[in-house]
Amino acid sequence: MADLASLFSSRAKTKVLRTLSCQSAPLPLRQIASLSDSPLFSVQRVLQQLTDEKIILRKKKGNLVLFALDQIHPAFSLLKQIFDLEMQDRIASSSNDYRQKAKGTLDFSCAAQRLLARGREWI
């Protein structure tokens, strides 16, 4: 089994593992590259490495070669937990950002309404 540090030894590996951990069905190479926003050659190289390490399953279906995380691999549940936690953190962070932007917009709107009200008093 590959050690955990080697699974995250490159940005491309991390992106491919993250992409595959979110999928319920095997994906072809080009779709993995697209979803992970990574160059095709990098994804191809990483998939070969992870397939050799038996973390990823490679399955031929017609003229397509599909890839998926091996759900019986000892690192599968750990990878799934790591990427689920990462996703929850991203959602929480985005939510906080939107909340702050909404508060700023609301504050501006309230200030504008007060100014308009004062202006109407003068007329």
N, CA, C and O atoms as a GROMACS GRO file, in nm:
protein
  492
    1MET      N    1   0.084  -0.118   0.000
    1MET     CA    2   0.000   0.000   0.000
    1MET      C    3   0.088   0.125   0.000
    1MET      O    4   0.190   0.130   0.069
    2ALA      N    5   0.050   0.223  -0.076
    2ALA     CA    6   0.122   0.350  -0.080
    2ALA      C    7   0.098   0.425   0.050
    2ALA      O    8  -0.011   0.419   0.107
    3ASP      N    9   0.201   0.496   0.095
    3ASP     CA   10   0.178   0.572   0.217
    3ASP      C   11   0.097   0.697   0.184
    3ASP      O   12   0.091   0.740   0.069
    4LEU      N   13   0.035   0.753   0.286
    4LEU     CA   14  -0.056   0.865   0.267
    4LEU      C   15   0.013   0.986   0.207
    4LEU      O   16  -0.045   1.057   0.125
    5ALA      N   17   0.136   1.011   0.248
    5ALA     CA   18   0.211   1.127   0.196
    5ALA      C   19   0.230   1.117   0.045
    5ALA      O   20   0.223   1.218  -0.024
    6SER      N   21   0.253   0.997  -0.006
    6SER     CA   22   0.274   0.982  -0.150
    6SER      C   23   0.145   1.009  -0.229
    6SER      O   24   0.150   1.048  -0.345
    7LEU      N   25   0.029   0.987  -0.165
    7LEU     CA   26  -0.098   1.014  -0.233
    7LEU      C   27  -0.118   1.162  -0.259
    7LEU      O   28  -0.185   1.201  -0.354
    8PHE      N   29  -0.058   1.246  -0.174
    8PHE     CA   30  -0.073   1.390  -0.188
    8PHE      C   31   0.057   1.456  -0.228
    8PHE      O   32   0.080   1.574  -0.199
    9SER      N   33   0.144   1.380  -0.297
    9SER     CA   34   0.277   1.430  -0.331
    9SER      C   35   0.277   1.531  -0.446
    9SER      O   36   0.377   1.599  -0.468
   10SER      N   37   0.167   1.541  -0.518
   10SER     CA   38   0.160   1.640  -0.626
   10SER      C   39   0.019   1.697  -0.633
   10SER      O   40  -0.078   1.635  -0.591
   11ARG      N   41   0.012   1.817  -0.686
   11ARG     CA   42  -0.117   1.883  -0.702
   11ARG      C   43  -0.208   1.802  -0.796
   11ARG      O   44  -0.328   1.791  -0.772
   12ALA      N   45  -0.150   1.746  -0.901
   12ALA     CA   46  -0.229   1.668  -0.997
   12ALA      C   47  -0.289   1.545  -0.930
   12ALA      O   48  -0.405   1.512  -0.954
   13LYS      N   49  -0.211   1.476  -0.846
   13LYS     CA   50  -0.263   1.358  -0.776
   13LYS      C   51  -0.378   1.397  -0.685
   13LYS      O   52  -0.482   1.329  -0.681
   14THR      N   53  -0.360   1.506  -0.613
   14THR     CA   54  -0.465   1.551  -0.522
   14THR      C   55  -0.592   1.585  -0.599
   14THR      O   56  -0.702   1.548  -0.557
   15LYS      N   57  -0.577   1.655  -0.711
   15LYS     CA   58  -0.694   1.692  -0.791
   15LYS      C   59  -0.766   1.570  -0.846
   15LYS      O   60  -0.889   1.564  -0.846
   16VAL      N   61  -0.690   1.472  -0.894
   16VAL     CA   62  -0.750   1.351  -0.950
   16VAL      C   63  -0.822   1.272  -0.839
   16VAL      O   64  -0.935   1.227  -0.858
   17LEU      N   65  -0.756   1.256  -0.726
   17LEU     CA   66  -0.819   1.183  -0.615
   17LEU      C   67  -0.944   1.255  -0.567
   17LEU      O   68  -1.045   1.191  -0.538
   18ARG      N   69  -0.939   1.388  -0.558
   18ARG     CA   70  -1.056   1.467  -0.516
   18ARG      C   71  -1.170   1.447  -0.616
   18ARG      O   72  -1.285   1.425  -0.577
   19THR      N   73  -1.138   1.454  -0.743
   19THR     CA   74  -1.240   1.438  -0.847
   19THR      C   75  -1.305   1.301  -0.840
   19THR      O   76  -1.427   1.289  -0.845
   20LEU      N   77  -1.224   1.198  -0.830
   20LEU     CA   78  -1.278   1.062  -0.828
   20LEU      C   79  -1.352   1.031  -0.698
   20LEU      O   80  -1.444   0.949  -0.698
   21SER      N   81  -1.314   1.096  -0.589
   21SER     CA   82  -1.382   1.069  -0.462
   21SER      C   83  -1.525   1.122  -0.462
   21SER      O   84  -1.609   1.078  -0.383
   22CYS      N   85  -1.554   1.217  -0.551
   22CYS     CA   86  -1.688   1.277  -0.559
   22CYS      C   87  -1.778   1.205  -0.659
   22CYS      O   88  -1.895   1.241  -0.674
   23GLN      N   89  -1.726   1.106  -0.727
   23GLN     CA   90  -1.802   1.041  -0.834
   23GLN      C   91  -1.856   0.905  -0.790
   23GLN      O   92  -1.790   0.831  -0.717
   24SER      N   93  -1.977   0.875  -0.834
   24SER     CA   94  -2.035   0.746  -0.801
   24SER      C   95  -2.013   0.644  -0.912
   24SER      O   96  -2.033   0.524  -0.892
   25ALA      N   97  -1.972   0.690  -1.029
   25ALA     CA   98  -1.950   0.601  -1.143
   25ALA      C   99  -1.810   0.626  -1.199
   25ALA      O  100  -1.756   0.736  -1.186
   26PRO      N  101  -1.752   0.524  -1.262
   26PRO     CA  102  -1.620   0.542  -1.325
   26PRO      C  103  -1.626   0.647  -1.436
   26PRO      O  104  -1.728   0.665  -1.502
   27LEU      N  105  -1.513   0.716  -1.456
   27LEU     CA  106  -1.505   0.823  -1.555
   27LEU      C  107  -1.392   0.798  -1.654
   27LEU      O  108  -1.292   0.737  -1.618
   28PRO      N  109  -1.408   0.847  -1.777
   28PRO     CA  110  -1.299   0.839  -1.875
   28PRO      C  111  -1.193   0.947  -1.846
   28PRO      O  112  -1.220   1.046  -1.777
   29LEU      N  113  -1.077   0.927  -1.900
   29LEU     CA  114  -0.962   1.015  -1.880
   29LEU      C  115  -0.995   1.162  -1.907
   29LEU      O  116  -0.968   1.247  -1.823
   30ARG      N  117  -1.052   1.192  -2.022
   30ARG     CA  118  -1.079   1.331  -2.059
   30ARG      C  119  -1.176   1.398  -1.963
   30ARG      O  120  -1.161   1.517  -1.933
   31GLN      N  121  -1.272   1.326  -1.915
   31GLN     CA  122  -1.368   1.384  -1.820
   31GLN      C  123  -1.301   1.412  -1.685
   31GLN      O  124  -1.329   1.513  -1.621
   32ILE      N  125  -1.212   1.323  -1.643
   32ILE     CA  126  -1.137   1.346  -1.519
   32ILE      C  127  -1.051   1.471  -1.534
   32ILE      O  128  -1.044   1.554  -1.444
   33ALA      N  129  -0.985   1.484  -1.648
   33ALA     CA  130  -0.901   1.602  -1.673
   33ALA      C  131  -0.985   1.729  -1.671
   33ALA      O  132  -0.945   1.830  -1.614
   34SER      N  133  -1.101   1.724  -1.733
   34SER     CA  134  -1.188   1.840  -1.738
   34SER      C  135  -1.240   1.877  -1.598
   34SER      O  136  -1.234   1.993  -1.558
   35LEU      N  137  -1.291   1.779  -1.526
   35LEU     CA  138  -1.347   1.805  -1.393
   35LEU      C  139  -1.241   1.849  -1.292
   35LEU      O  140  -1.270   1.929  -1.202
   36SER      N  141  -1.121   1.798  -1.308
   36SER     CA  142  -1.014   1.835  -1.214
   36SER      C  143  -0.940   1.961  -1.257
   36SER      O  144  -0.853   2.010  -1.186
   37ASP      N  145  -0.976   2.012  -1.375
   37ASP     CA  146  -0.912   2.132  -1.431
   37ASP      C  147  -0.760   2.113  -1.436
   37ASP      O  148  -0.683   2.198  -1.392
   38SER      N  149  -0.720   1.998  -1.493
   38SER     CA  150  -0.579   1.962  -1.503
   38SER      C  151  -0.545   1.924  -1.647
   38SER      O  152  -0.632   1.879  -1.721
   39PRO      N  153  -0.419   1.942  -1.685
   39PRO     CA  154  -0.378   1.902  -1.820
   39PRO      C  155  -0.394   1.751  -1.841
   39PRO      O  156  -0.370   1.672  -1.749
   40LEU      N  157  -0.435   1.713  -1.959
   40LEU     CA  158  -0.460   1.574  -1.993
   40LEU      C  159  -0.338   1.486  -1.965
   40LEU      O  160  -0.351   1.378  -1.908
   41PHE      N  161  -0.219   1.532  -2.006
   41PHE     CA  162  -0.098   1.452  -1.986
   41PHE      C  163  -0.072   1.427  -1.837
   41PHE      O  164  -0.036   1.316  -1.799
   42SER      N  165  -0.090   1.529  -1.754
   42SER     CA  166  -0.069   1.514  -1.609
   42SER      C  167  -0.166   1.413  -1.551
   42SER      O  168  -0.128   1.328  -1.470
   43VAL      N  169  -0.291   1.422  -1.591
   43VAL     CA  170  -0.393   1.329  -1.540
   43VAL      C  171  -0.361   1.187  -1.586
   43VAL      O  172  -0.374   1.093  -1.508
   44GLN      N  173  -0.319   1.171  -1.710
   44GLN     CA  174  -0.284   1.040  -1.763
   44GLN      C  175  -0.169   0.978  -1.682
   44GLN      O  176  -0.173   0.860  -1.647
   45ARG      N  177  -0.068   1.058  -1.653
   45ARG     CA  178   0.048   1.012  -1.576
   45ARG      C  179   0.006   0.973  -1.434
   45ARG      O  180   0.046   0.868  -1.383
   46VAL      N  181  -0.075   1.057  -1.370
   46VAL     CA  182  -0.120   1.031  -1.233
   46VAL      C  183  -0.208   0.907  -1.228
   46VAL      O  184  -0.195   0.825  -1.137
   47LEU      N  185  -0.298   0.894  -1.324
   47LEU     CA  186  -0.385   0.776  -1.326
   47LEU      C  187  -0.302   0.648  -1.339
   47LEU      O  188  -0.334   0.547  -1.276
   48GLN      N  189  -0.198   0.652  -1.420
   48GLN     CA  190  -0.110   0.535  -1.435
   48GLN      C  191  -0.043   0.502  -1.301
   48GLN      O  192  -0.039   0.386  -1.260
   49GLN      N  193   0.009   0.605  -1.234
   49GLN     CA  194   0.074   0.584  -1.104
   49GLN      C  195  -0.024   0.526  -1.002
   49GLN      O  196   0.008   0.430  -0.932
   50LEU      N  197  -0.143   0.585  -0.994
   50LEU     CA  198  -0.241   0.540  -0.895
   50LEU      C  199  -0.298   0.402  -0.930
   50LEU      O  200  -0.336   0.326  -0.841
   51THR      N  201  -0.303   0.371  -1.058
   51THR     CA  202  -0.346   0.237  -1.099
   51THR      C  203  -0.240   0.135  -1.062
   51THR      O  204  -0.272   0.026  -1.014
   52ASP      N  205  -0.113   0.170  -1.083
   52ASP     CA  206  -0.003   0.080  -1.044
   52ASP      C  207  -0.003   0.057  -0.893
   52ASP      O  208   0.032  -0.052  -0.847
   53GLU      N  209  -0.043   0.160  -0.815
   53GLU     CA  210  -0.048   0.147  -0.670
   53GLU      C  211  -0.177   0.081  -0.624
   53GLU      O  212  -0.197   0.060  -0.504
   54LYS      N  213  -0.265   0.048  -0.718
   54LYS     CA  214  -0.391  -0.020  -0.693
   54LYS      C  215  -0.492   0.063  -0.613
   54LYS      O  216  -0.580   0.007  -0.547
   55ILE      N  217  -0.478   0.193  -0.618
   55ILE     CA  218  -0.573   0.282  -0.552
   55ILE      C  219  -0.690   0.313  -0.645
   55ILE      O  220  -0.802   0.339  -0.603
   56ILE      N  221  -0.658   0.308  -0.774
   56ILE     CA  222  -0.758   0.334  -0.877
   56ILE      C  223  -0.776   0.209  -0.962
   56ILE      O  224  -0.680   0.140  -0.997
   57LEU      N  225  -0.902   0.182  -0.993
   57LEU     CA  226  -0.934   0.070  -1.082
   57LEU      C  227  -0.946   0.122  -1.224
   57LEU      O  228  -1.002   0.229  -1.249
   58ARG      N  229  -0.894   0.045  -1.316
   58ARG     CA  230  -0.900   0.077  -1.460
   58ARG      C  231  -0.988  -0.028  -1.525
   58ARG      O  232  -0.962  -0.148  -1.511
   59LYS      N  233  -1.091   0.017  -1.596
   59LYS     CA  234  -1.186  -0.076  -1.656
   59LYS      C  235  -1.212  -0.035  -1.800
   59LYS      O  236  -1.241   0.082  -1.828
   60LYS      N  237  -1.203  -0.131  -1.890
   60LYS     CA  238  -1.228  -0.103  -2.031
   60LYS      C  239  -1.375  -0.133  -2.060
   60LYS      O  240  -1.426  -0.239  -2.025
   61LYS      N  241  -1.442  -0.037  -2.124
   61LYS     CA  242  -1.583  -0.054  -2.160
   61LYS      C  243  -1.598  -0.006  -2.304
   61LYS      O  244  -1.603   0.114  -2.330
   62GLY      N  245  -1.606  -0.100  -2.395
   62GLY     CA  246  -1.610  -0.065  -2.537
   62GLY      C  247  -1.477  -0.003  -2.577
   62GLY      O  248  -1.370  -0.061  -2.554
   63ASN      N  249  -1.484   0.116  -2.635
   63ASN     CA  250  -1.359   0.183  -2.674
   63ASN      C  251  -1.315   0.285  -2.568
   63ASN      O  252  -1.219   0.359  -2.589
   64LEU      N  253  -1.384   0.287  -2.454
   64LEU     CA  254  -1.348   0.378  -2.344
   64LEU      C  255  -1.270   0.304  -2.236
   64LEU      O  256  -1.291   0.186  -2.212
   65VAL      N  257  -1.180   0.376  -2.172
   65VAL     CA  258  -1.114   0.326  -2.052
   65VAL      C  259  -1.163   0.413  -1.938
   65VAL      O  260  -1.148   0.535  -1.940
   66LEU      N  261  -1.223   0.348  -1.838
   66LEU     CA  262  -1.283   0.420  -1.726
   66LEU      C  263  -1.200   0.400  -1.600
   66LEU      O  264  -1.137   0.296  -1.581
   67PHE      N  265  -1.202   0.502  -1.513
   67PHE     CA  266  -1.125   0.498  -1.390
   67PHE      C  267  -1.215   0.532  -1.271
   67PHE      O  268  -1.304   0.616  -1.281
   68ALA      N  269  -1.191   0.463  -1.160
   68ALA     CA  270  -1.264   0.490  -1.036
   68ALA      C  271  -1.176   0.454  -0.918
   68ALA      O  272  -1.086   0.372  -0.930
   69LEU      N  273  -1.202   0.516  -0.805
   69LEU     CA  274  -1.132   0.478  -0.683
   69LEU      C  275  -1.172   0.336  -0.646
   69LEU      O  276  -1.288   0.298  -0.658
   70ASP      N  277  -1.075   0.259  -0.599
   70ASP     CA  278  -1.101   0.123  -0.554
   70ASP      C  279  -1.162   0.130  -0.414
   70ASP      O  280  -1.093   0.164  -0.318
   71GLN      N  281  -1.289   0.100  -0.403
   71GLN     CA  282  -1.360   0.115  -0.276
   71GLN      C  283  -1.318   0.014  -0.170
   71GLN      O  284  -1.351   0.031  -0.053
   72ILE      N  285  -1.246  -0.090  -0.210
   72ILE     CA  286  -1.198  -0.185  -0.109
   72ILE      C  287  -1.053  -0.160  -0.070
   72ILE      O  288  -0.997  -0.231   0.014
   73HIS      N  289  -0.992  -0.058  -0.130
   73HIS     CA  290  -0.855  -0.022  -0.093
   73HIS      C  291  -0.855   0.034   0.050
   73HIS      O  292  -0.947   0.108   0.086
   74PRO      N  293  -0.756   0.001   0.131
   74PRO     CA  294  -0.752   0.048   0.269
   74PRO      C  295  -0.756   0.201   0.284
   74PRO      O  296  -0.803   0.251   0.386
   75ALA      N  297  -0.708   0.274   0.186
   75ALA     CA  298  -0.705   0.420   0.196
   75ALA      C  299  -0.834   0.486   0.148
   75ALA      O  300  -0.852   0.607   0.163
   76PHE      N  301  -0.925   0.408   0.091
   76PHE     CA  302  -1.046   0.465   0.032
   76PHE      C  303  -1.128   0.546   0.134
   76PHE      O  304  -1.160   0.662   0.108
   77SER      N  305  -1.160   0.487   0.247
   77SER     CA  306  -1.246   0.558   0.343
   77SER      C  307  -1.177   0.682   0.397
   77SER      O  308  -1.243   0.784   0.422
   78LEU      N  309  -1.047   0.675   0.416
   78LEU     CA  310  -0.973   0.791   0.464
   78LEU      C  311  -0.974   0.903   0.359
   78LEU      O  312  -0.996   1.020   0.393
   79LEU      N  313  -0.951   0.868   0.235
   79LEU     CA  314  -0.955   0.968   0.127
   79LEU      C  315  -1.093   1.032   0.118
   79LEU      O  316  -1.106   1.153   0.105
   80LYS      N  317  -1.195   0.949   0.125
   80LYS     CA  318  -1.332   0.997   0.118
   80LYS      C  319  -1.360   1.096   0.231
   80LYS      O  320  -1.419   1.202   0.209
   81GLN      N  321  -1.317   1.063   0.353
   81GLN     CA  322  -1.336   1.151   0.468
   81GLN      C  323  -1.261   1.283   0.450
   81GLN      O  324  -1.314   1.390   0.477
   82ILE      N  325  -1.137   1.274   0.404
   82ILE     CA  326  -1.056   1.396   0.385
   82ILE      C  327  -1.123   1.489   0.285
   82ILE      O  328  -1.135   1.609   0.311
   83PHE      N  329  -1.166   1.436   0.171
   83PHE     CA  330  -1.224   1.522   0.069
   83PHE      C  331  -1.365   1.568   0.107
   83PHE      O  332  -1.406   1.677   0.067
   84ASP      N  333  -1.439   1.489   0.183
   84ASP     CA  334  -1.569   1.534   0.234
   84ASP      C  335  -1.551   1.650   0.332
   84ASP      O  336  -1.626   1.748   0.327
   85LEU      N  337  -1.453   1.639   0.420
   85LEU     CA  338  -1.424   1.748   0.515
   85LEU      C  339  -1.379   1.873   0.441
   85LEU      O  340  -1.419   1.984   0.475
   86GLU      N  341  -1.296   1.854   0.340
   86GLU     CA  342  -1.250   1.968   0.260
   86GLU      C  343  -1.369   2.037   0.194
   86GLU      O  344  -1.375   2.160   0.192
   87MET      N  345  -1.462   1.959   0.140
   87MET     CA  346  -1.580   2.016   0.074
   87MET      C  347  -1.667   2.091   0.176
   87MET      O  348  -1.716   2.200   0.146
   88GLN      N  349  -1.685   2.035   0.293
   88GLN     CA  350  -1.763   2.103   0.397
   88GLN      C  351  -1.698   2.236   0.435
   88GLN      O  352  -1.766   2.336   0.456
   89ASP      N  353  -1.566   2.235   0.444
   89ASP     CA  354  -1.493   2.358   0.478
   89ASP      C  355  -1.509   2.462   0.368
   89ASP      O  356  -1.528   2.581   0.396
   90ARG      N  357  -1.501   2.419   0.242
   90ARG     CA  358  -1.520   2.513   0.130
   90ARG      C  359  -1.660   2.573   0.132
   90ARG      O  360  -1.678   2.692   0.109
   91ILE      N  361  -1.759   2.488   0.159
   91ILE     CA  362  -1.897   2.536   0.163
   91ILE      C  363  -1.914   2.636   0.277
   91ILE      O  364  -1.974   2.742   0.258
   92ALA      N  365  -1.860   2.604   0.394
   92ALA     CA  366  -1.871   2.695   0.508
   92ALA      C  367  -1.801   2.827   0.479
   92ALA      O  368  -1.852   2.934   0.513
   93SER      N  369  -1.684   2.820   0.417
   93SER     CA  370  -1.609   2.942   0.385
   93SER      C  371  -1.685   3.027   0.283
   93SER      O  372  -1.694   3.149   0.298
   94SER      N  373  -1.738   2.964   0.180
   94SER     CA  374  -1.816   3.036   0.079
   94SER      C  375  -1.941   3.098   0.141
   94SER      O  376  -1.978   3.211   0.111
   95SER      N  377  -2.004   3.022   0.228
   95SER     CA  378  -2.124   3.071   0.296
   95SER      C  379  -2.092   3.195   0.379
   95SER      O  380  -2.168   3.292   0.379
   96ASN      N  381  -1.979   3.191   0.448
   96ASN     CA  382  -1.938   3.305   0.529
   96ASN      C  383  -1.909   3.426   0.440
   96ASN      O  384  -1.946   3.538   0.474
   97ASP      N  385  -1.842   3.404   0.327
   97ASP     CA  386  -1.813   3.513   0.234
   97ASP      C  387  -1.942   3.577   0.182
   97ASP      O  388  -1.954   3.699   0.178
   98TYR      N  389  -2.038   3.493   0.143
   98TYR     CA  390  -2.165   3.546   0.092
   98TYR      C  391  -2.242   3.620   0.201
   98TYR      O  392  -2.308   3.720   0.174
   99ARG      N  393  -2.234   3.568   0.323
   99ARG     CA  394  -2.302   3.634   0.434
   99ARG      C  395  -2.243   3.773   0.456
   99ARG      O  396  -2.317   3.869   0.478
  100GLN      N  397  -2.111   3.784   0.451
  100GLN     CA  398  -2.046   3.915   0.469
  100GLN      C  399  -2.082   4.011   0.356
  100GLN      O  400  -2.106   4.129   0.381
  101LYS      N  401  -2.086   3.961   0.233
  101LYS     CA  402  -2.125   4.046   0.119
  101LYS      C  403  -2.270   4.091   0.132
  101LYS      O  404  -2.302   4.207   0.105
  102ALA      N  405  -2.357   3.999   0.174
  102ALA     CA  406  -2.498   4.033   0.191
  102ALA      C  407  -2.516   4.137   0.301
  102ALA      O  408  -2.596   4.229   0.288
  103LYS      N  409  -2.441   4.123   0.409
  103LYS     CA  410  -2.448   4.220   0.519
  103LYS      C  411  -2.403   4.358   0.470
  103LYS      O  412  -2.466   4.458   0.502
  104GLY      N  413  -2.295   4.362   0.393
  104GLY     CA  414  -2.248   4.489   0.338
  104GLY      C  415  -2.352   4.553   0.248
  104GLY      O  416  -2.374   4.674   0.253
  105THR      N  417  -2.416   4.473   0.165
  105THR     CA  418  -2.520   4.524   0.076
  105THR      C  419  -2.639   4.576   0.156
  105THR      O  420  -2.694   4.682   0.125
  106LEU      N  421  -2.678   4.502   0.259
  106LEU     CA  422  -2.789   4.544   0.343
  106LEU      C  423  -2.756   4.674   0.417
  106LEU      O  424  -2.840   4.764   0.425
  107ASP      N  425  -2.635   4.685   0.469
  107ASP     CA  426  -2.593   4.808   0.538
  107ASP      C  427  -2.598   4.927   0.442
  107ASP      O  428  -2.644   5.034   0.478
  108PHE      N  429  -2.549   4.906   0.319
  108PHE     CA  430  -2.552   5.013   0.219
  108PHE      C  431  -2.697   5.052   0.188
  108PHE      O  432  -2.729   5.171   0.179
  109SER      N  433  -2.782   4.953   0.172
  109SER     CA  434  -2.922   4.979   0.140
  109SER      C  435  -2.990   5.058   0.252
  109SER      O  436  -3.066   5.151   0.225
  110CYS      N  437  -2.962   5.022   0.376
  110CYS     CA  438  -3.021   5.094   0.491
  110CYS      C  439  -2.972   5.239   0.495
  110CYS      O  440  -3.050   5.330   0.520
  111ALA      N  441  -2.843   5.258   0.472
  111ALA     CA  442  -2.787   5.394   0.471
  111ALA      C  443  -2.849   5.476   0.359
  111ALA      O  444  -2.879   5.594   0.377
  112ALA      N  445  -2.867   5.414   0.242
  112ALA     CA  446  -2.927   5.484   0.129
  112ALA      C  447  -3.071   5.522   0.160
  112ALA      O  448  -3.116   5.631   0.124
  113GLN      N  449  -3.144   5.434   0.224
  113GLN     CA  450  -3.283   5.464   0.259
  113GLN      C  451  -3.291   5.579   0.358
  113GLN      O  452  -3.379   5.664   0.348
  114ARG      N  453  -3.199   5.583   0.455
  114ARG     CA  454  -3.197   5.693   0.552
  114ARG      C  455  -3.169   5.826   0.481
  114ARG      O  456  -3.232   5.928   0.511
  115LEU      N  457  -3.074   5.824   0.387
  115LEU     CA  458  -3.045   5.946   0.311
  115LEU      C  459  -3.165   5.992   0.229
  115LEU      O  460  -3.196   6.110   0.223
  116LEU      N  461  -3.231   5.897   0.166
  116LEU     CA  462  -3.350   5.932   0.088
  116LEU      C  463  -3.460   5.989   0.176
  116LEU      O  464  -3.529   6.084   0.138
  117ALA      N  465  -3.477   5.932   0.294
  117ALA     CA  466  -3.578   5.980   0.387
  117ALA      C  467  -3.545   6.123   0.430
  117ALA      O  468  -3.636   6.206   0.439
  118ARG      N  469  -3.418   6.152   0.458
  118ARG     CA  470  -3.378   6.287   0.497
  118ARG      C  471  -3.402   6.383   0.383
  118ARG      O  472  -3.448   6.495   0.403
  119GLY      N  473  -3.370   6.339   0.263
  119GLY     CA  474  -3.392   6.424   0.145
  119GLY      C  475  -3.539   6.458   0.126
  119GLY      O  476  -3.572   6.570   0.086
  120ARG      N  477  -3.626   6.364   0.153
  120ARG     CA  478  -3.770   6.389   0.139
  120ARG      C  479  -3.819   6.489   0.244
  120ARG      O  480  -3.912   6.566   0.220
  121GLU      N  481  -3.755   6.486   0.362
  121GLU     CA  482  -3.793   6.580   0.468
  121GLU      C  483  -3.763   6.724   0.427
  121GLU      O  484  -3.833   6.817   0.467
  122TRP      N  485  -3.659   6.742   0.348
  122TRP     CA  486  -3.620   6.877   0.307
  122TRP      C  487  -3.711   6.931   0.196
  122TRP      O  488  -3.720   7.052   0.175
  123ILE      N  489  -3.776   6.842   0.128
  123ILE     CA  490  -3.858   6.886   0.014
  123ILE      C  491  -3.994   6.928   0.059
  123ILE      O  492  -4.077   6.968  -0.022
   0.00000   0.00000   0.00000
